[in-house]
């Protein structure tokens, strides 16, 4: 390996997972492949994440470079978007997804817990965990839509107009960020616990159609949550903290 390539890999090994994915979302596929948390665990460096998983940082860095080949779509350049636009995107895409699917997934889980709970007691535990996620998520989305995002938009508008932002808006952002970061950790841990209990969503041989659909929707829920939390923790929250 030539010297410049070694230096490039040393540089990327010292960067955080969140920074790498924020720069190019295609890199998320590499971290997903190796079970590296790029949303709630986005503050870890590539080298420390690889050490925890027993992976070779040089190999992961190579795969990251391969994933970034080709032009980046404008629709994936999230870190280049202005904060009000990114906040609206999160509401229209990710909040809308949660509002449309969380209740349905909870209903399916309780249904299969009633039918299959005797043979698969883990489903009963998963249903209880998901109920807590749903309750926490409702308050979480309300905080973002009614407090944090409006404050961000007002500060952004004030800056664009050359005015001094309101002190109350700055305080609201600081308070919300402390609260929401902690809630992301709690919800992320709960989703990881569900995946563990569900054995990576492996479908049992005696599963009915509803069981199969529920596992598919839980996997989809987790995938959406990873991107949702990444956009907030690694981009929107990070920029909002600088306001």
Secondary structure, DSSP 8 states (H G I E B T S, - for coil): --HHHHHHHHHHHTSBHHHHHHH-GGGHHHHHHTT--SSTTTTSBHHHHHHHHT--HHHHHHHHHHHT-S---GGG-GGGS-HHHHHHHIIIIIIHHHHHHHHHHHHHHHHHHHHHTTT-HHHHHHHHHHHHHHHHHHHHHHHIIIIIHHHHHHHHHHHHTT----HHHHHHHHHHHHHHHHHHHHHHHHHHHHHHHTTTT---TT--HHHHHHHHHHHHHHHHHHHHHHIIIIIIHHHHTT-
